[in-house]
Amino acid sequence: MGPFDFPVEVEDAAVRRRAVARLREKRVRLPTFAELADPSQAPRPVRAALPELGADEPHPGNLYRVNWFNDVRRTGQVPVPVHVELPGTLTGVRARIVVAIGALFPMIGAHKVLAAYACLAPRLVAGRFDPTTQRAVWPSTGNYCRGGVAISRILGCRGVAVLPAGMSQERFDWLERWVTSPEDIVRTRGTESNVKEIYDKCAALARDPANEIINQFSEFANYLGHWRCTGPALETIFQGLERNTPGLQLAAYVAASGSAGTLGAGDYLKARHGTKIAVVEAIECPTLLMNGYGDHNIQGIGDKHVPLIHNVMSTDAVIGVTDKATDGLNAVFNTDAGRGYLARRLELSAEMLDQLEQFGLSSIANIVAAIKLAKHYGLGEDSVVMTVATDPAAMYASEVRRYLQRRHNSGEMTGELAAELVGEHLLGADTENVLDATPRERERIFNLGYFTWVEQQGVALADFDRRKRQDFWTGLHRLVPHWDEMITAFNRDSGMAEASM
């Protein structure tokens, strides 16, 4: 099956029966996309059980926390997703920069678990994936594979993480606790910029029919999960701000490229609010900016390619952020000396300082990019720039130590170093490496994807090209309610439709 062969009917009734039996045994009720977009639609008994359930357990009930509406304690749920509005003293711009918090998602503390569920659920209910015999293989640069392993554990199947060996130690520590067997952690060469090496390993694994490759970079369900769930969640945040300040505009949405799944939320916001969509990448590997290449440490934004599920022709800007900024600010935000400087010189409140632990490396990249975009467009106080914090700083504690040893031989943050880093990368963020995505630039970036997907991965040229039209992307939206019907039928057949967990 190729990426354009969407599961729209039962493909193998025997496989589906085995999946139904396995989920009945595990007492798993699958949430619909509608229930993930609006958790209040989930059955009352399921929601009532959540406060007694640990958010990091491989429990079926935690599928109902795979959404943006978890509270700060990760026990209950809230009507407006938890978010942080960054103060102007920190950003240096008048525009209101608002960050949705991904660390509150269950099991992995990152929103990529939503993408993993979105990609596997349609396969499962269509009888395309057999949890009793197959291994779900999750290619990733870190968080998606963790989300896939977590979802696999809940469904009672083996999940295999394929990721670069150079990712943070915290990722591997988590995986070692969650995989069924050590061999289910597959390390490939390199770091963020070595996505092709991940593809090559998956091609080798795919020769065994027991391995089902669920490639986030080419899975349109990844895009659709964020279009259906993340987009409305961000709109809910904006609507809350707008009620308090009439006349606000949702001017821009900023998200790192990575798999381009999270960028799908931008299509929702653009259709509803005319929001500009900006994609972020590392200056050290300026693939979208200038067909460039290189290595970097903004973990979570794999590059040197254009993901198949990136709606390039809807993109309004490309923003380059250096990993010197993300590494340095990560150290400022997560050391006593750095926080002391922020409190003393920028007068950040204790509450705001505590919020900084919600921002991992790619989250900081999104924030810096939002500042650069606000300056580029000259946005004022009536404009909101929305972005997401994919994962928290806890995933990068080892990176703080590595950075300080590399940057400052004593391995310590100082007030002077903090002042230098904040001045250069936050308050001094400039509009260099901000590219307006004109029709010509969109065409260039779109064409760049040809070499990965047609020449290397064997996608048919006609399929590759039809992604250029917006009616292709809006046509995809019709899949989501159809998948919800298939999920509902599956739950009915497993006997879990009305069951509590």
DONU-493054 format. One line per field, with one value per residue (C-alpha): residue number from 1; residue in three letters; x, y, z. Coordinates in Angstrom, 1 decimal, decimal comma, always signed. Example, Ala and Ser with C-alpha at 12.3 -4.5 7.8 and 13.67 -1.06 7.14 Angstrom:
REM DONU-493054
i <- c(1/2)
aa <- c(ALA/SER)
x <- c(+12,3/+13,7)
y <- c(-4,5/-1,1)
z <- c(+7,8/+7,1)
//
This chain:
REM DONU-493054
i <- c(1/2/3/4/5/6/7/8/9/10/11/12/13/14/15/16/17/18/19/20/21/22/23/24/25/26/27/28/29/30/31/32/33/34/35/36/37/38/39/40/41/42/43/44/45/46/47/48/49/50/51/52/53/54/55/56/57/58/59/60/61/62/63/64/65/66/67/68/69/70/71/72/73/74/75/76/77/78/79/80/81/82/83/84/85/86/87/88/89/90/91/92/93/94/95/96/97/98/99/100/101/102/103/104/105/106/107/108/109/110/111/112/113/114/115/116/117/118/119/120/121/122/123/124/125/126/127/128/129/130/131/132/133/134/135/136/137/138/139/140/141/142/143/144/145/146/147/148/149/150/151/152/153/154/155/156/157/158/159/160/161/162/163/164/165/166/167/168/169/170/171/172/173/174/175/176/177/178/179/180/181/182/183/184/185/186/187/188/189/190/191/192/193/194/195/196/197/198/199/200/201/202/203/204/205/206/207/208/209/210/211/212/213/214/215/216/217/218/219/220/221/222/223/224/225/226/227/228/229/230/231/232/233/234/235/236/237/238/239/240/241/242/243/244/245/246/247/248/249/250/251/252/253/254/255/256/257/258/259/260/261/262/263/264/265/266/267/268/269/270/271/272/273/274/275/276/277/278/279/280/281/282/283/284/285/286/287/288/289/290/291/292/293/294/295/296/297/298/299/300/301/302/303/304/305/306/307/308/309/310/311/312/313/314/315/316/317/318/319/320/321/322/323/324/325/326/327/328/329/330/331/332/333/334/335/336/337/338/339/340/341/342/343/344/345/346/347/348/349/350/351/352/353/354/355/356/357/358/359/360/361/362/363/364/365/366/367/368/369/370/371/372/373/374/375/376/377/378/379/380/381/382/383/384/385/386/387/388/389/390/391/392/393/394/395/396/397/398/399/400/401/402/403/404/405/406/407/408/409/410/411/412/413/414/415/416/417/418/419/420/421/422/423/424/425/426/427/428/429/430/431/432/433/434/435/436/437/438/439/440/441/442/443/444/445/446/447/448/449/450/451/452/453/454/455/456/457/458/459/460/461/462/463/464/465/466/467/468/469/470/471/472/473/474/475/476/477/478/479/480/481/482/483/484/485/486/487/488/489/490/491/492/493/494/495/496/497/498/499/500/501)
aa <- c(MET/GLY/PRO/PHE/ASP/PHE/PRO/VAL/GLU/VAL/GLU/ASP/ALA/ALA/VAL/ARG/ARG/ARG/ALA/VAL/ALA/ARG/LEU/ARG/GLU/LYS/ARG/VAL/ARG/LEU/PRO/THR/PHE/ALA/GLU/LEU/ALA/ASP/PRO/SER/GLN/ALA/PRO/ARG/PRO/VAL/ARG/ALA/ALA/LEU/PRO/GLU/LEU/GLY/ALA/ASP/GLU/PRO/HIS/PRO/GLY/ASN/LEU/TYR/ARG/VAL/ASN/TRP/PHE/ASN/ASP/VAL/ARG/ARG/THR/GLY/GLN/VAL/PRO/VAL/PRO/VAL/HIS/VAL/GLU/LEU/PRO/GLY/THR/LEU/THR/GLY/VAL/ARG/ALA/ARG/ILE/VAL/VAL/ALA/ILE/GLY/ALA/LEU/PHE/PRO/MET/ILE/GLY/ALA/HIS/LYS/VAL/LEU/ALA/ALA/TYR/ALA/CYS/LEU/ALA/PRO/ARG/LEU/VAL/ALA/GLY/ARG/PHE/ASP/PRO/THR/THR/GLN/ARG/ALA/VAL/TRP/PRO/SER/THR/GLY/ASN/TYR/CYS/ARG/GLY/GLY/VAL/ALA/ILE/SER/ARG/ILE/LEU/GLY/CYS/ARG/GLY/VAL/ALA/VAL/LEU/PRO/ALA/GLY/MET/SER/GLN/GLU/ARG/PHE/ASP/TRP/LEU/GLU/ARG/TRP/VAL/THR/SER/PRO/GLU/ASP/ILE/VAL/ARG/THR/ARG/GLY/THR/GLU/SER/ASN/VAL/LYS/GLU/ILE/TYR/ASP/LYS/CYS/ALA/ALA/LEU/ALA/ARG/ASP/PRO/ALA/ASN/GLU/ILE/ILE/ASN/GLN/PHE/SER/GLU/PHE/ALA/ASN/TYR/LEU/GLY/HIS/TRP/ARG/CYS/THR/GLY/PRO/ALA/LEU/GLU/THR/ILE/PHE/GLN/GLY/LEU/GLU/ARG/ASN/THR/PRO/GLY/LEU/GLN/LEU/ALA/ALA/TYR/VAL/ALA/ALA/SER/GLY/SER/ALA/GLY/THR/LEU/GLY/ALA/GLY/ASP/TYR/LEU/LYS/ALA/ARG/HIS/GLY/THR/LYS/ILE/ALA/VAL/VAL/GLU/ALA/ILE/GLU/CYS/PRO/THR/LEU/LEU/MET/ASN/GLY/TYR/GLY/ASP/HIS/ASN/ILE/GLN/GLY/ILE/GLY/ASP/LYS/HIS/VAL/PRO/LEU/ILE/HIS/ASN/VAL/MET/SER/THR/ASP/ALA/VAL/ILE/GLY/VAL/THR/ASP/LYS/ALA/THR/ASP/GLY/LEU/ASN/ALA/VAL/PHE/ASN/THR/ASP/ALA/GLY/ARG/GLY/TYR/LEU/ALA/ARG/ARG/LEU/GLU/LEU/SER/ALA/GLU/MET/LEU/ASP/GLN/LEU/GLU/GLN/PHE/GLY/LEU/SER/SER/ILE/ALA/ASN/ILE/VAL/ALA/ALA/ILE/LYS/LEU/ALA/LYS/HIS/TYR/GLY/LEU/GLY/GLU/ASP/SER/VAL/VAL/MET/THR/VAL/ALA/THR/ASP/PRO/ALA/ALA/MET/TYR/ALA/SER/GLU/VAL/ARG/ARG/TYR/LEU/GLN/ARG/ARG/HIS/ASN/SER/GLY/GLU/MET/THR/GLY/GLU/LEU/ALA/ALA/GLU/LEU/VAL/GLY/GLU/HIS/LEU/LEU/GLY/ALA/ASP/THR/GLU/ASN/VAL/LEU/ASP/ALA/THR/PRO/ARG/GLU/ARG/GLU/ARG/ILE/PHE/ASN/LEU/GLY/TYR/PHE/THR/TRP/VAL/GLU/GLN/GLN/GLY/VAL/ALA/LEU/ALA/ASP/PHE/ASP/ARG/ARG/LYS/ARG/GLN/ASP/PHE/TRP/THR/GLY/LEU/HIS/ARG/LEU/VAL/PRO/HIS/TRP/ASP/GLU/MET/ILE/THR/ALA/PHE/ASN/ARG/ASP/SER/GLY/MET/ALA/GLU/ALA/SER/MET)
x <- c(+0,0/+1,3/+0,6/-2,3/-4,0/-6,2/-8,1/-11,7/-13,3/-12,6/-9,7/-9,3/-12,2/-10,1/-7,4/-10,1/-11,7/-8,4/-8,0/-11,5/-10,8/-7,4/-8,9/-11,8/-9,3/-7,3/-10,6/-9,7/-12,3/-10,9/-11,6/-12,9/-11,2/-14,3/-13,8/-10,1/-11,0/-13,7/-13,1/-16,6/-18,0/-16,3/-18,6/-19,2/-17,9/-14,6/-14,1/-15,1/-12,4/-9,5/-8,8/-7,9/-5,6/-1,9/-1,3/+1,9/+0,5/+0,0/-3,7/-6,5/-8,1/-5,1/-6,2/-8,8/-6,0/-4,5/-5,7/-4,9/-7,4/-5,6/-5,2/-1,8/-1,9/-2,7/-5,6/-8,6/-9,5/-10,3/-12,6/-9,7/-6,3/-3,5/-1,3/+1,3/+1,3/+4,8/+5,4/+6,7/+9,7/+10,8/+9,9/+10,7/+7,6/+4,2/+2,4/+0,9/+2,8/+0,8/+2,2/+0,0/+1,6/+2,3/+3,9/+0,5/-0,2/-0,1/+2,6/+5,3/+4,7/+4,6/+1,8/+3,3/+1,3/-1,7/+0,0/+0,8/-2,8/-4,1/-1,9/-2,6/-6,3/-7,6/-5,3/-6,6/-10,3/-9,9/-8,2/-4,9/-2,9/-2,9/-1,9/-1,6/+1,1/+2,6/+5,1/+4,2/+7,4/+7,6/+10,3/+11,1/+13,6/+12,4/+8,8/+6,7/+8,4/+7,8/+4,2/+3,9/+5,5/+3,1/+0,0/+1,4/+1,7/-2,0/-3,2/-1,2/+1,2/+4,9/+6,1/+9,5/+11,2/+13,5/+15,5/+19,0/+21,6/+22,5/+19,2/+19,0/+19,7/+16,4/+14,6/+16,5/+15,9/+12,2/+12,2/+14,1/+11,4/+8,6/+9,6/+8,8/+12,4/+15,7/+15,8/+12,7/+14,9/+16,7/+19,4/+20,3/+23,3/+23,4/+21,0/+18,2/+19,4/+19,7/+16,1/+17,1/+19,0/+15,8/+14,0/+16,7/+16,4/+12,6/+12,9/+15,0/+12,5/+9,6/+10,9/+9,5/+5,7/+5,5/+6,7/+4,2/+6,0/+3,9/+5,9/+4,8/+6,5/+4,2/+1,1/-1,7/-3,5/-0,8/-1,8/-5,5/-5,1/-3,7/-6,1/-9,1/-7,8/-4,9/-6,4/-9,7/-7,8/-5,7/-8,9/-10,4/-7,4/-7,7/-11,5/-10,8/-8,3/-10,7/-13,5/-11,3/-9,9/-12,4/-10,8/-7,8/-6,7/-5,1/-2,4/+0,0/+0,6/+4,2/+5,4/+8,6/+8,6/+9,5/+7,0/+4,8/+1,9/+1,5/+1,5/-1,9/-3,4/-2,5/-4,7/-7,7/-6,8/-6,2/-9,6/-11,3/-9,3/-7,1/-4,1/-0,6/+1,3/+5,0/+7,3/+10,4/+13,7/+17,3/+19,6/+22,3/+20,3/+18,3/+16,5/+13,3/+15,1/+17,8/+17,8/+20,6/+22,0/+23,9/+23,6/+22,0/+20,7/+17,1/+15,8/+12,4/+12,6/+14,1/+15,0/+17,1/+13,8/+10,3/+7,7/+5,1/+2,3/+3,5/+1,0/+3,7/+1,4/-0,5/+2,7/+3,2/+6,7/+9,8/+11,8/+15,3/+16,4/+19,9/+20,6/+22,9/+19,7/+17,8/+20,8/+21,7/+18,2/+17,5/+20,5/+19,2/+15,7/+16,8/+19,5/+19,3/+21,7/+19,7/+16,4/+17,9/+18,9/+15,4/+13,8/+16,3/+16,7/+13,4/+11,3/+9,7/+7,3/+7,9/+4,9/+6,4/+9,8/+8,1/+6,5/+9,8/+10,3/+7,5/+9,7/+12,1/+14,5/+12,0/+9,5/+12,2/+12,8/+9,1/+9,1/+12,2/+10,6/+7,3/+9,3/+11,1/+7,8/+6,2/+9,1/+9,1/+5,4/+5,5/+2,6/+1,1/-0,8/-4,0/-2,2/-1,8/+0,9/+0,1/+2,6/+3,1/+5,5/+6,0/+7,7/+9,2/+12,7/+12,9/+13,7/+16,9/+18,5/+21,6/+21,7/+22,0/+25,1/+26,6/+26,0/+27,6/+30,6/+31,1/+30,3/+31,8/+34,5/+33,4/+30,1/+28,1/+25,7/+26,5/+24,5/+26,8/+26,4/+22,6/+22,5/+24,5/+22,3/+19,0/+20,2/+21,4/+18,7/+15,5/+15,6/+18,0/+16,2/+16,3/+14,4/+17,3/+16,5/+12,8/+11,5/+8,2/+6,7/+5,8/+4,2/+7,7/+9,2/+6,4/+6,9/+10,6/+10,0/+7,3/+9,6/+12,4/+10,3/+10,4/+13,8/+12,8/+9,4/+9,4/+13,1/+13,9/+10,6/+8,8/+5,7/+3,9/+4,5/+0,8/+0,2/+3,1/+1,8/-1,8/-0,7/-0,1/-3,8/-5,7/-8,7/-6,5/-6,0/-9,7/-10,7/-8,7/-10,9/-13,8/-11,8/-12,0/-15,8/-15,6/-12,9/-15,0/-17,8/-15,3/-14,0/-17,5/-18,4/-15,2/-16,0/-19,5/-18,1/-15,5/-18,3/-16,5/-18,8/-20,4/-18,0/-15,9/-12,2)
y <- c(+0,0/+3,5/+6,8/+7,6/+4,3/+5,7/+3,1/+3,7/+0,3/-3,1/-4,5/-7,8/-9,1/-11,8/-9,3/-6,9/-9,8/-10,5/-6,8/-6,6/-9,6/-8,1/-4,8/-6,5/-8,5/-5,3/-3,4/-0,7/+1,7/+3,7/+7,5/+9,1/+12,1/+14,1/+13,0/+14,0/+17,4/+17,9/+15,6/+16,5/+14,2/+11,1/+8,8/+10,1/+6,9/+7,2/+10,8/+10,2/+7,6/+9,8/+11,6/+8,2/+7,2/+8,1/+10,1/+8,2/+4,6/+2,4/+2,3/+2,4/+5,4/+7,5/+7,4/+10,0/+12,3/+12,3/+15,9/+19,5/+19,9/+18,3/+20,4/+21,4/+18,5/+16,1/+14,6/+16,4/+18,4/+22,0/+23,9/+26,0/+24,3/+25,3/+28,0/+30,6/+34,2/+35,4/+38,9/+41,6/+42,1/+38,6/+38,8/+42,4/+42,7/+44,2/+41,3/+38,8/+35,5/+32,6/+29,1/+25,9/+23,4/+19,9/+18,6/+17,9/+15,1/+11,6/+9,0/+10,9/+14,5/+15,6/+16,2/+13,7/+11,0/+12,5/+12,0/+8,4/+7,5/+9,3/+7,2/+3,8/+4,0/+4,1/+1,1/-0,9/-0,4/-1,2/-4,5/-3,3/-3,8/-7,0/-6,2/-10,0/-10,7/-7,4/-4,9/-1,2/+0,6/+4,3/+6,2/+9,5/+11,9/+11,4/+12,1/+10,4/+7,1/+7,4/+8,2/+5,2/+2,9/+4,1/+3,6/+0,1/-0,8/+0,1/-1,9/-5,0/-5,0/-4,5/-1,0/-0,4/+3,0/+4,0/+7,1/+8,7/+7,6/+11,3/+12,2/+13,2/+10,5/+11,2/+9,9/+6,6/+6,3/+6,6/+4,1/+1,5/+1,6/+1,2/-1,1/-4,8/-5,8/-3,9/-4,8/-2,7/+0,4/+0,9/+3,5/+5,0/+7,1/+10,9/+13,3/+15,6/+16,0/+12,3/+11,5/+9,5/+7,1/+6,5/+5,8/+3,4/+1,4/+1,3/+0,1/-2,8/-3,5/-3,4/-6,5/-8,5/-8,5/-8,6/-5,0/-2,3/+1,0/+4,0/+6,9/+10,2/+12,1/+10,5/+9,6/+12,0/+10,9/+12,8/+16,0/+15,3/+14,6/+18,0/+19,7/+18,1/+18,4/+20,8/+23,5/+23,7/+23,6/+26,6/+28,4/+27,8/+29,5/+32,5/+32,8/+33,1/+35,9/+37,6/+37,6/+39,6/+41,8/+42,4/+43,2/+40,8/+39,0/+35,6/+36,9/+34,0/+30,4/+29,2/+25,6/+23,8/+21,5/+18,2/+15,8/+18,8/+17,2/+20,1/+22,5/+21,0/+23,0/+26,1/+25,1/+25,0/+28,4/+29,9/+28,8/+30,2/+33,3/+34,1/+33,2/+33,2/+30,0/+30,1/+27,0/+26,9/+25,2/+25,3/+27,9/+25,2/+23,1/+25,6/+23,1/+25,2/+28,5/+27,8/+24,1/+23,8/+21,1/+20,6/+19,4/+21,0/+20,3/+21,5/+18,1/+17,3/+19,0/+16,4/+18,0/+17,8/+16,9/+18,2/+15,9/+14,5/+15,8/+19,4/+21,5/+23,7/+25,8/+27,0/+28,3/+32,0/+32,2/+30,2/+31,2/+30,1/+29,7/+28,9/+26,0/+28,4/+30,2/+27,0/+25,5/+28,8/+29,7/+26,2/+26,7/+30,1/+28,8/+25,8/+27,0/+29,0/+31,6/+32,0/+32,3/+34,7/+36,9/+36,8/+37,7/+40,5/+42,2/+41,3/+41,2/+37,9/+36,7/+33,4/+32,0/+32,8/+31,4/+28,1/+28,0/+28,0/+24,3/+23,6/+24,6/+22,0/+22,7/+22,8/+24,7/+27,4/+27,4/+28,1/+30,9/+32,6/+32,2/+33,8/+36,8/+37,1/+36,8/+39,5/+41,8/+40,9/+41,8/+44,7/+43,2/+45,2/+44,5/+43,6/+40,6/+37,1/+34,8/+31,3/+28,5/+25,2/+23,9/+20,3/+18,9/+20,1/+20,9/+17,6/+15,9/+17,9/+18,1/+16,3/+18,9/+21,7/+20,1/+19,4/+22,9/+24,6/+22,3/+23,2/+27,0/+27,7/+25,4/+25,5/+24,0/+26,7/+29,4/+32,9/+36,1/+37,5/+34,6/+34,7/+38,4/+37,7/+34,9/+36,7/+39,8/+38,0/+35,5/+36,9/+40,7/+40,9/+38,4/+39,9/+39,4/+37,7/+34,3/+35,1/+34,2/+35,4/+32,4/+34,0/+31,8/+31,3/+30,3/+27,9/+26,3/+25,9/+24,3/+22,0/+20,8/+20,1/+17,3/+15,4/+14,0/+12,4/+11,1/+10,3/+9,4/+7,8/+6,6/+5,6/+7,8/+8,1/+11,5/+12,0/+11,5/+13,8/+16,6/+16,6/+17,8/+21,2/+21,8/+23,0/+20,9/+17,8/+18,9/+20,0/+16,7/+14,9/+16,4/+14,2/+11,1/+12,1/+11,7/+8,5/+7,2/+8,2/+6,0/+3,1/+3,6/+3,7/+0,4/-1,2/-0,2/-1,6/-4,9/-5,1/-4,5/-1,4/+1,3/+2,0/+0,3/+2,0/+1,2)
z <- c(+0,0/-0,9/+0,9/-1,4/-0,7/+2,1/+4,2/+3,4/+3,8/+5,4/+3,5/+5,3/+7,4/+9,1/+10,2/+11,4/+13,4/+15,1/+15,9/+17,3/+19,5/+20,7/+21,7/+23,4/+25,4/+26,2/+26,9/+24,5/+23,2/+20,3/+20,4/+17,2/+15,8/+16,8/+20,4/+20,3/+18,9/+21,6/+24,6/+26,0/+23,3/+24,8/+26,9/+30,4/+32,1/+30,3/+31,2/+34,8/+35,2/+34,1/+37,4/+39,0/+36,1/+35,9/+32,7/+32,0/+32,3/+29,2/+30,0/+27,4/+29,2/+28,3/+24,6/+25,8/+26,9/+23,4/+22,9/+23,7/+26,6/+29,5/+32,6/+34,1/+36,6/+33,8/+35,8/+34,4/+31,3/+30,7/+28,2/+26,8/+26,1/+28,4/+26,8/+27,6/+26,4/+26,4/+27,8/+25,6/+27,9/+26,8/+23,1/+22,4/+20,1/+20,4/+18,8/+21,2/+20,9/+22,3/+22,8/+23,2/+25,6/+24,2/+27,4/+28,8/+26,4/+28,0/+28,2/+26,2/+27,3/+23,7/+21,1/+18,6/+20,3/+18,5/+15,2/+16,1/+17,0/+13,9/+11,7/+13,2/+14,0/+10,4/+9,5/+12,5/+11,9/+8,1/+8,8/+7,3/+10,4/+12,5/+16,2/+16,9/+14,3/+13,0/+14,4/+14,0/+12,9/+13,7/+11,8/+13,6/+15,0/+18,5/+19,7/+17,0/+17,6/+21,3/+20,7/+18,4/+21,0/+23,6/+21,4/+20,4/+24,1/+24,7/+21,7/+22,7/+19,8/+19,3/+18,4/+16,8/+17,1/+14,3/+15,1/+14,7/+17,2/+17,9/+19,6/+23,2/+25,8/+27,5/+24,4/+24,5/+28,3/+27,8/+24,9/+27,0/+29,6/+27,1/+24,3/+24,4/+23,6/+23,2/+19,5/+19,1/+19,3/+16,0/+15,9/+12,5/+11,7/+12,4/+13,9/+12,8/+9,3/+8,5/+7,6/+4,5/+6,6/+8,5/+5,2/+4,1/+7,3/+7,0/+3,4/+4,7/+7,5/+5,1/+3,3/+6,2/+5,9/+9,7/+9,8/+9,0/+8,3/+9,6/+8,1/+9,6/+6,7/+4,2/+6,2/+5,3/+8,5/+10,4/+8,5/+9,0/+12,8/+13,3/+10,8/+12,7/+16,3/+16,7/+14,4/+16,4/+19,7/+18,7/+17,5/+20,9/+22,6/+20,2/+20,8/+24,5/+23,9/+21,5/+24,0/+26,4/+23,7/+20,8/+17,5/+17,8/+14,6/+14,4/+12,1/+11,9/+12,8/+13,2/+13,3/+12,5/+9,5/+11,0/+9,4/+8,5/+10,3/+12,8/+9,9/+9,0/+11,8/+9,8/+6,9/+9,4/+10,8/+7,3/+6,1/+9,2/+10,0/+7,0/+9,1/+7,5/+7,8/+8,5/+8,5/+10,6/+9,9/+11,0/+9,4/+9,6/+7,2/+5,0/+2,8/+2,3/+2,4/-0,2/-1,2/+1,4/+3,6/+6,8/+10,4/+13,5/+17,0/+16,9/+17,8/+16,5/+13,1/+10,7/+7,4/+4,2/+2,5/+2,0/+3,7/+1,3/+3,6/+3,6/+1,8/+0,4/-1,8/+1,3/+3,0/+3,4/+4,9/+5,7/+8,8/+9,6/+13,2/+14,3/+16,8/+18,6/+19,7/+20,8/+22,6/+24,3/+25,3/+26,5/+28,9/+30,0/+30,6/+32,6/+34,9/+38,2/+36,9/+33,6/+35,4/+37,9/+35,1/+33,5/+36,8/+37,6/+34,2/+32,4/+35,5/+34,6/+37,3/+39,2/+37,3/+34,0/+34,9/+35,9/+32,4/+30,7/+31,6/+29,1/+26,2/+24,6/+21,7/+18,9/+21,0/+21,5/+17,8/+17,2/+19,7/+18,2/+14,7/+15,9/+17,1/+13,8/+11,9/+14,1/+13,3/+9,6/+9,2/+11,7/+13,7/+16,5/+19,7/+17,9/+16,2/+17,7/+16,5/+17,5/+17,9/+19,8/+22,3/+21,1/+24,1/+27,4/+28,5/+30,5/+27,2/+26,9/+30,3/+28,9/+26,1/+28,6/+30,1/+26,7/+25,6/+28,7/+28,5/+24,9/+25,3/+28,7/+29,9/+33,5/+32,5/+34,3/+33,3/+34,4/+34,5/+31,9/+29,5/+30,0/+29,1/+26,0/+24,8/+25,6/+23,9/+20,8/+20,3/+21,8/+22,1/+19,2/+16,9/+13,4/+10,2/+8,4/+7,0/+6,7/+3,3/+1,9/+0,1/-3,2/-5,9/-7,4/-4,1/-3,4/-6,7/-6,0/-2,6/-4,0/-6,8/-4,3/-2,9/-6,2/-5,5/-2,2/-3,1/-6,8/-7,4/-4,1/-2,6/-5,8/-5,5/-8,8/-10,5/-11,0/-7,2/-6,3/-8,6/-7,5/-4,1/-5,8/-5,9/-2,9/-3,8/-3,1/+0,5/+1,1/-0,5/+2,2/+4,9/+3,9/+5,1/+8,8/+9,3/+7,3/+9,6/+12,6/+11,3/+10,9/+14,4/+15,8/+14,0/+15,3/+18,9/+18,5/+17,2/+20,1/+22,6/+23,9/+22,5/+25,8/+28,1/+30,8/+31,0)
//
